[in-house]
Amino acid sequence: MFDFRPVGYVIGLLLVALGATMLIPWAVDIAWDTGGGGTFAVSAAITILFGGSLALASANSRTPGLNLQQAFLLTVMSWLALPVFAALPFWFGAPQATYTDAFFEAMSGMTTTGSTVFSNLDELPMGTLLWRGMMQWFGGVGIIVVAMAFLPTLKVGGMQLFRSEGFDTLGKVLPRAGEIAGSISIIYLVLTVACILAYTLVGMEFFDALVLSLTTISTGGFTNTDASFGAFQGAPEYVASMFMLLASLPFIRYVQMMRGSSQPLFRDSQVRAFLVTALSLILLMTFYRMLYNGEGSEESFREALFNVTSILSGTGYISVDYQLWGPFPVVLFFMLGLVGGCAGSTCCSIKIFRFQLLFISIKQQIKRIHSPHGIFAARYAGRPVGDDVMSSVMAFFVMFMLTLGVLSVILTLLGLDFITAVSGAATALANVGPGLGPEIGPSGNFGGLSDPVKWVLSAAMLLGRLELISVYILFTVGFWRG
Amino acid sequence: MFDFRPVGYVIGLLLVALGATMLIPWAVDIAWDTGGGGTFAVSAAITILFGGSLALASANSRTPGLNLQQAFLLTVMSWLALPVFAALPFWFGAPQATYTDAFFEAMSGMTTTGSTVFSNLDELPMGTLLWRGMMQWFGGVGIIVVAMAFLPTLKVGGMQLFRSEGFDTLGKVLPRAGEIAGSISIIYLVLTVACILAYTLVGMEFFDALVLSLTTISTGGFTNTDASFGAFQGAPEYVASMFMLLASLPFIRYVQMMRGSSQPLFRDSQVRAFLVTALSLILLMTFYRMLYNGEGSEESFREALFNVTSILSGTGYISVDYQLWGPFPVVLFFMLGLVGGCAGSTCCSIKIFRFQLLFISIKQQIKRIHSPHGIFAARYAGRPVGDDVMSSVMAFFVMFMLTLGVLSVILTLLGLDFITAVSGAATALANVGPGLGPEIGPSGNFGGLSDPVKWVLSAAMLLGRLELISVYILFTVGFWRG
């Protein structure tokens, strides 16, 4: 029999913690009397009550630690259970959203996607805006812990490549997760505080600086106005770009730097590949803007820097509607979203290390054709890469593309047009934020979509956030047979 | 030093043969006095003269047979040289096209793509229309020979899977190619004659039946009117669908049937997968049409059967503008084009056996997660599949997707909008024919595109037809070092 108790126990505790954090926006609403009312208190009570009961009911499991099945189930169920409850304040209170909208917003938050269904954001109570930022912030740190503690051991999509890094003491999963969470949280907090300071230094009001820092460091993308980052053109764009780039790098490197290793960041092949990719694309877009749109060089560079970084890192802030720049930027931004940042950061999507490995694999194929009897061991970052890692990376890529195709078809069956369906599926699966086209594009909003579409997109966000296979595996017979 | 002579010799002979076949449309133009003039005679003379000189100059090579490099170079150069000369009649004569247009049409013909830049087709001389059909017919049989004789030995994109089939006597490449060409040509001719008879039986005029048979059996897609297959709605659609399906199956199975093996066709895993896929999609589309568009059941079935088969097989005939059916068919038809038929047929695109192997690989990944220490040998059609085959199939898929992405970006830089760029790149790379959108969609034409766009699309057709890697490998340093 499958023992759900260890899973229920951890999820119960996570819900209690989530409920407790709801008291922060509650306090904010009370302190500044911004009209939020007791929404957050009620939501907190329900969440803590439910989580506490679940934890109590699931305690006393005879098996200490988690086995493979339980680790997968915990990963998926926690990313499902937290949005279910995180949605409550939006449902009970301020935007008075339907539960579908509230859940979409919470899933978009916890997965750090950043697509929003709410409009007139600046009329929402401060507590609600803060809660949107907090969800992304928790989701961001949560995914780093999962990506570093769980996925490598679970061999998901080539993440086993990072098994021997830093924390590979091969202990039980949960204690390691705790250790990782500790070190990472400090870095995460330091970066967030630095970001708040930087935003206020360039003239942002404190509340905006706070919420935007929460969504910058988590590469989430929620903002406090319908104009996204359009309200902060100029210096804040540079600050945001810098911190989005920092948040796209593997956090383990920061931990190592903190512990005294010299320059581990720039020796990391993934980091170099990401920065070179980002820089090339930013320069390409700058020159395109100067040549085709005749914009000034500072504006061209700044807008290219900000928007390319935002989409590449999967943050999803927008400072201008880049759809007006012409068809080249439109297609490029679509593809940027499918690239993503480094593994072990808050970024989602296919990720830069997988592209590196895919190119290595193609090179190997070509070498094998040149010399049919030669043996070519793939090497990544100086170390040999096993065939199992290679094939799981390639299988991930295939799964990603096929899932994108199937989601697009489903979305058209639900009535979306070609561009909205394909870009909607892509932006949800890659946890980016904006899609393309007039409805869900940079100047649009997901609020006008039908309920079934919102549920499909929510499912896509979850799938993408957990590297697809963690979710798919729950639907296989072999998984439940042990 | 690289010895070009064996390559030059074979290409020379192929050009002489091509030139000789130009005398057929010349004879047709003279016999029916359709206004073609001496265009074809002049083109034939130039082609034969050039080809003959090349063959003579390259003869007396000391090395008999071809080595690996020469086999690749021959494959790519022949698919480049033949369109260069096959384009001449369009340039000198009837449509008085620019050389860019003439070359595009010839490349679209020889690669069996079927995108056309010419309009007012019914005003063209019969010889010209016949030549368009003949190009596709030659291109079709040519690719079967290449796919069976060259690609498996060259280990291109997992085609080595078919090495042990039928003709694997491991002799020299050229004699084997000759043997294969012989057996295949008989089947190809029999199918074509059967198709002509069937088309005339359902009321088509002989000339239409002839040209359409040439482009049906080659899954090419050129027709004699701007309305594509719209002029032949009804019974001819059923005939065309049957023969397009037959032409999508591996021709080696027909050879085996001809030699007395019983039922090799339906024991072939690839054939079964293709037919099940086709049938499911046809039924799905039929029900969609009945439900959403409220069409009668016969019309719904016939239009679904014909258009799904046409796009899935990469033929590219169109009987109605399916873009008017709604967004679901638009996305589905886009993806259908990326599936394709069986290896060893005239179909292009990713092909059904690769999808089968990709799914097998994903299953393996999941099994490996279930039981980390188990060993799971992949099996396809009852036989074990080597890791090298698996990884070359996956590398092919990755290359296909990345190439599609890069081509789309280039096309937008040349001024195309999102849908035209992405669907144009896809339809050219997969050798399908029609794209999406108002310009190159089912009711459109490629004639209005700019010259640079036409050259990029021509290159894409060549790339796709030769399974990408045959072309890419020529651009690697290692290839020329031997």
Chai-1 contact restraints between the chains, C-beta under 6 A:
chainA,res_idxA,chainB,res_idxB,connection_type,confidence,min_distance_angstrom,max_distance_angstrom,comment,restraint_id
A,K155,B,I369,contact,1.0,0.0,6.0,A-B,restraint_1
A,P327,B,T412,contact,1.0,0.0,6.0,A-B,restraint_2
A,P327,B,D417,contact,1.0,0.0,6.0,A-B,restraint_3
A,P327,B,F418,contact,1.0,0.0,6.0,A-B,restraint_4
A,F328,B,T412,contact,1.0,0.0,6.0,A-B,restraint_5
A,F328,B,L413,contact,1.0,0.0,6.0,A-B,restraint_6
A,V330,B,F418,contact,1.0,0.0,6.0,A-B,restraint_7
A,V331,B,S408,contact,1.0,0.0,6.0,A-B,restraint_8
A,V331,B,V409,contact,1.0,0.0,6.0,A-B,restraint_9
A,V331,B,T412,contact,1.0,0.0,6.0,A-B,restraint_10
A,V331,B,F418,contact,1.0,0.0,6.0,A-B,restraint_11
A,M335,B,G405,contact,1.0,0.0,6.0,A-B,restraint_12
A,L358,B,V398,contact,1.0,0.0,6.0,A-B,restraint_13
A,S361,B,A395,contact,1.0,0.0,6.0,A-B,restraint_14
A,I362,B,A395,contact,1.0,0.0,6.0,A-B,restraint_15
A,I362,B,M399,contact,1.0,0.0,6.0,A-B,restraint_16
A,Q365,B,S392,contact,1.0,0.0,6.0,A-B,restraint_17
A,Q365,B,A395,contact,1.0,0.0,6.0,A-B,restraint_18
A,I366,B,I473,contact,1.0,0.0,6.0,A-B,restraint_19
A,I366,B,T476,contact,1.0,0.0,6.0,A-B,restraint_20
A,I369,B,K155,contact,1.0,0.0,6.0,A-B,restraint_21
A,H370,B,G478,contact,1.0,0.0,6.0,A-B,restraint_22
A,S392,B,Q365,contact,1.0,0.0,6.0,A-B,restraint_23
A,M394,B,M394,contact,1.0,0.0,6.0,A-B,restraint_24
A,A395,B,S361,contact,1.0,0.0,6.0,A-B,restraint_25
A,A395,B,I362,contact,1.0,0.0,6.0,A-B,restraint_26
A,A395,B,Q365,contact,1.0,0.0,6.0,A-B,restraint_27
A,F397,B,V398,contact,1.0,0.0,6.0,A-B,restraint_28
A,V398,B,L358,contact,1.0,0.0,6.0,A-B,restraint_29
A,V398,B,F397,contact,1.0,0.0,6.0,A-B,restraint_30
A,M399,B,I362,contact,1.0,0.0,6.0,A-B,restraint_31
A,M401,B,M401,contact,1.0,0.0,6.0,A-B,restraint_32
A,G405,B,M335,contact,1.0,0.0,6.0,A-B,restraint_33
A,S408,B,V331,contact,1.0,0.0,6.0,A-B,restraint_34
A,V409,B,V331,contact,1.0,0.0,6.0,A-B,restraint_35
A,T412,B,P327,contact,1.0,0.0,6.0,A-B,restraint_36
A,T412,B,F328,contact,1.0,0.0,6.0,A-B,restraint_37
A,T412,B,V331,contact,1.0,0.0,6.0,A-B,restraint_38
A,L413,B,F328,contact,1.0,0.0,6.0,A-B,restraint_39
A,D417,B,P327,contact,1.0,0.0,6.0,A-B,restraint_40
A,F418,B,P327,contact,1.0,0.0,6.0,A-B,restraint_41
A,F418,B,V330,contact,1.0,0.0,6.0,A-B,restraint_42
A,F418,B,V331,contact,1.0,0.0,6.0,A-B,restraint_43
A,I473,B,I366,contact,1.0,0.0,6.0,A-B,restraint_44
A,T476,B,I366,contact,1.0,0.0,6.0,A-B,restraint_45
A,G478,B,H370,contact,1.0,0.0,6.0,A-B,restraint_46
